[in-house]
Amino acid sequence: TLWDGTTQIAGPASVIGSYVTFGANTIGWDASGLFDVAKSSNKTILVKADIPSGATTGNTVGLYIGNASDVKADGLDSMYDLASSAITVTSAGSSNTNAHTVGASGSLTIALSASTPAAQTYVKGSTAKELLKFDLIAGSGEDVLVTSITLHCYNESNTACASGTTTNAKLLKPDGTQFGSTVASPSATAAFSGNLTVPASETVTLTLVADIPSTAGSGDHYWKHNGAAYQVSTGVYSSADIPESGSATGNTMTVGAGTLTVAAAATPGDQTLITGASESPFVGLVMTAGTAEDVRVTYLKLWVSSSGEASTTDVGNIALYDGDTRLTTKKNLTAGTAGTVHHYVSWSASDFLNSSGIDIAKGQQKTITVKADLLGTATADHKIALGVSTTDDIATVGISSNSDITETLTTGPSSASGVNYDHANTADNLYEVTVAGAGTLTMANNADRPVTAIVAVGLADGVQVEDVVFHKVDFTAAREDIYVKTFQVGRIGGSDADFASVSLWDGATQLGSDQTLVNGSTTFSLSPGSYWLLPKGVTKTLTIKADLNGIRTVDTSGASTGDAPKLRLDNVTVQGVSSGSTSISTETGLEGNVQYLRQSKPTLASASLPSTVYGSGEKTLYRWTVTADSKGNIGWKKVVFDMSGSVTYGGSSHTVGCYTGDTSCEAKIQGVYMSTSTDTGFVQLIATSSMKIYDVATGEQVTATTTATGWTVANADGIAKISFVAASEQIVAAGATKTYELRGTILQPGATGDNLMTKLADRGTTATSTTYAAVAGHSSLFSFIWSDRSGAGGTHSSGSADWTHDYKVDGIPTATLTLSR
């Protein structure tokens, strides 16, 4: 027959001699044919034939097109015969045919399926477990009918399985239907009879499944198809018995039951709890199910151990938790033998809130937390550990097998005899809770408390500055939450007149209300319900703030310029939330840092130079800004510049400000001098006569005083300290900024690599408030002498006690400005 895909288009036809012919041909157009082939396309035609039962075994048969003349075709457009030359037959002739050998019957191969189940453990009581998958592979000769298969079971010693190893054995086809009937009680073999056709050249996979009875013995076994002797197969066309080849041996399966391992969790570990603590974790029990089956804990008994003393009146309302979820009723201890600490508590299935127990999936782990209350009758310093003594204290059942599970205890911690249980009551072998009468409180200065600084408060006219942070103190409660009921805040230095009020804060929340200092102290008493709560284990920060009065004048009272107060947390009273104890220890006298009060204050900063190139001639050596606080004007009268660096002269590098120990150089004060350790003598770099200070914005020169102190230089140890005293006080208006620059004529051109550096140094170490002359005459050569122009309660002048220096001035020391070549 001829086939176009699945459609038969010609035949059947018989072989006459050595030829078989399909269709007919006449000269000219044939109205009908075998099949059409569209132009520029192709078509595949399949030739099929029957092999009669009388065919000779071993003969070969092949069909082929001999040459182009064996094919006749008409053109569909021309409607006439195609010439033989228009028909091309590729690979014509008998040599190009596929020879098919005539056989007596088909063949069948038995092989282990690639998807046969891996070796694993099946628990007793499990059903429909896959034990073996094998392939039946038919040869190309014919379809094969399988009517009987017998499979064998072997134990780990390769001997026949005992009866009861498996039950309800079934052999399943790929579509899930059975081959043959269920074998209810297989032993060494399971025999199946049915009808299964394996199409020629195809594979059919069969699966053996069976139940593992709860009565099965433990151990290993496997199933095997032992080959041709245990299968009946017949050729569908030949009706001949098919000689199967091959076999299939399954993987070893283990019959077992579930397991459970119990160990003590490392947390919460040893801890101290206060009387009255509720639902506190005492111990974690880590329960791990084996991989065979899910398990259920239906009974648990916990014993008390103690390295000290323990009583049934110490702990109660004991329950098991999975995370935050309570699993059992809350129970109290049952007293143990008189004279011992081994009291106990237990839960059976009816005590579990689900009325069954704790389920743990196979191969998974749960940490069951034992929580309890420390009763109000608990005795301080008693020690309590709760744990499992032996496997008799726990009952577990396999959920699939419904059989009792053998538990394993991982003893610990350390050398404990049980799970957080120790017959010897050794402290190292137990995670214990120690009873404390109350919590503890730690108080310390906060690392971020304000540093010593200048606070601009303006002139006295009521409150001038609000919520200035003076101090921060950290509070950390342990073992229980703690209430803070009162705070006593004291003043050190300054005067009460500096403060309009003092307030306490927890972040953005004020505690109580503003209070006034009286004789340097005030006590904040919070009302019940508004106590400051310190949660245990959390650090909270108390911030002490103040509203400040302005600087006093002739007509108004207030702070004195230069006052240096600091606030101190003198005392607190507290109460334990759970214990109710008011005897918790606290710290006293935690001091903040000094804050200096001025009417206004300056902020200094280096400014960019117009040029940073070093060379001889007049140069801008340094430029800086002075900004007055918005609270008031500031005035300044003296500034000292620190100049350093190295400049080449005569082929040698000279130290600006004189090489250390060059006393002849150090004696020069009318300019910046430099010297070297290798040459004698010294060299002037900049003369004081060339030095000038300018207001950059106006371009006006700030005139120096005409006295000998107008411009002086102290050259020593590699630093030239250039002192400038203005002829009159220089005033910077409130909130304004002025930019100044130091100019001078450099006398030495230097060489590549030379540099000249200038800055304002920080020399003040303590604050002062005195007259200008007293500050300026100090031997320290303060870098900046200024006044808040408050008048110190009187009229401001160079003789009023409102002058000070660079100590704690914002921006000092300034950044160094460098001229380089």
C-alpha positions, 0 to 999 in steps of 0.5 A: 500500500502507499500512504501520504501521511496517515492517508492510504492513497493506493493499494493493496497490490500484490507482487507479480514476479519482482514488481508491484505496480500502483495506478495506471498511465495513458498517453496524454492527460489522466484525469485522476492519479495517485497524488499531486505534488505542488510546484517547488515543493516535495512530498514523502510517500510511505510504502507498507506491506504485510509479511505472510505467515508462510514467508521464509525466515531469514529472507530479506525484502526490499522495495525500490524504484528502478529508474525514471521510467518507472514513474509516470506523471502529468503536469497539472498546468500543461495537462500532458505527460511529463517526459522521462527527462523531466523526472529525476529519481535519486538513489534508484536501483536495488543497491539503494533499498533498505533490506528487511529481514524476515523473522520468526517472531518479535523480541522483548527486553526487560530493563530497570527504568531510569525512574525507579525509586531511589533507596530510602526508608519507608515507615511502618504503616505507610501505603502505596509505596513505590518499590520498583520500576522496570521497562518492557521494550519491544523490538521492531518485529511485532507487537508483544502481548504480555500475560504473566509477570512474577517479581521476587523480594529479597532481604539484605542478605539476598535471601527471600523476604519473609511473609508480611514484609509488604502487603497489597502489592500492585503492578501499575501500567503507565496510565495508573491501571493495574496489570493483573490483580492485587497480591494481598500478602506477597512473601518471596514473590508476587505473581501478576496475570493480565493482558498488556500489549507492548507495541513494536519499537516502543517501551512500556514502564510498569511500577510495583507498589505495595503497603508497608504494614505496621507489623513489618519487621525492620530491615532492608529489602528489594524487589527484582524481575528475574527475567525470561523464566518469570514472564510470559510474552507472545508475538501478536502477529506470529503467535510465537512465544517471545524469548525475553532478555534482561532483568531489573533489580530495584534499589534497597528499601529500608523499613523503619519507624520515625525518630525524635531527638530532644536537646537543650537550646542555647538560648535563653541560657542562664538568666536572672529574673525578678519576682513577679516576672510573667511568661518568661522563657526558662528553657528551649527544647529543640525537637528534631524528627527523623526523615522517616515520618512525621511524629507527634509528642503526646506526653512530656514531663519536666523535672526541676534541677537546681545548683542552689535551692528551689521550691514549688512556691518559686515558679508557676503557670508553666506552659509550652510554647511554639514561638509566641503560641501557647500549646498547653494549659498552664500548670504548677509544680508538683512537689518532689520527694521531701528534702530534694529540689526535684519537683516536676510538671507534666502534660498529657494529650488532654493538656494540649490545647489541640487535644493531641500533642506537638506535631513535627514534620519529618526531617524538620525541627521545632524549638519548644519554649518552656515559659513560666511565672516567677511567683510573688512568693519566690525566694531571692537567690533560688535557682530553677532549671526545668528539663527532661531526665530520661526518655521515660519523660516523653512519649511520641507516636509516628503519625503514619505508622501509629507506632511508638517512637524511640526518643533520643536525648542529647544530654546537655549543657556540658555534662548534664545527665539529661536535657537541661537536667542533672542528677548532681545539680551542677551549675555548669550542667544547667541553664538556670533562672536565678530569682532576684528581688528586683531589677537593676538600673545602670546610669551613665553620661551619654557619649553624645552629651554637649561638649563645652561651648560658648552659648550666645544668649543676647542681652537681658530682657526675659528669656533669650534662648530656649531649650539649650541642651545642657546634659544627656544621661543614659538609663538602662534597666535590666531584669524588669521594667523600671519607673523613674519617679523623681529627678533632682537636677543641680547647678555647678558654677554660674548662678541661678540668674543664668536660668529662666527654667530647666526641663527634662526630655525623652526624645521629643517628649517632655517629662513633667513641666519646666521648673526653676532653680532655687539655690542651685537645685530643683526636683521634678516629681512625676505623677503616678501614671506619668512615671518615666518607664524604662523597659528592661534591656533598652537604653533610654536617654534623658536630656536636660534642657534649659531656657537661658536669660540674657546678659545683665545690663545696668538696668536689668538683671540676668546672666553675667557675661562669661558665666560658666554653669553646668547642670548635674543629675544629682539623684533619681528615685525609682521603682521596679514595675514587676517587683514594686521595689524602691530599693534599686541602686542608682547613680548620683552626681552625673555632670554635664559639661560647662557652657559659657554664656555670652551676649554674642559670639564670633565664628571664624573661618579661613577664606580662599586666597586670591593666589596660592603661588609663592614668590617675592613681592607683596602677597596676600598671606592669609584671609579669614572671616569673622561672623557675629551671632545674631544675638548681638555685635562682637568686637575684636582688637587683636589677632595673632597669626601662626606662620610656618614653612620652609624657604630656600635662601643661598642654596639652603632650605631655611625654617620659617620662624627660626630653626629650633635653638637659634636664639639670635634669630628668635630675638628678632621681633620686627618681622618674620625671620628664618634660619637653618641649622647648617648656616650661621646667621638668619634672614628676614623674610617679611618685615613688619613694616610691610604688613597690613590688615584689610577689610576685603569688602571695603578695601579699607586698611585696618590701622594698627595701633601706633604703639610698639605693640601694633605689629610684633613677631615672635620667632621661635621653634619653626613658628612665627607668631605675628601679632596685630593690634588694631588702633580701635576695636573692630565691630562685626554687626549681629548676624553679619560676616566680615572678611579680612586679609593679611598682606606683606612683602615677601623679600626672598624669592625661594625655590621650587618646593618652598611653601609658606603656611598661615593659620589662627591657632587655638591657645586658650585652655580656660575661659576668662572675662576681664579687661582687654589689657589683661587678656592681651598682656597674657604670655600665651599670645592668644590668637583672637581677642574679642568682646561680646560688647555686653559691658559686663553690667556697665558700659562697654569699653576696653576697660570693661570686663567683657573681653576674652580670647580664642578658647572655645571660639567656633572655627579656631583653629582655622584651616591652614592657607598655603603659598607654594612654589 
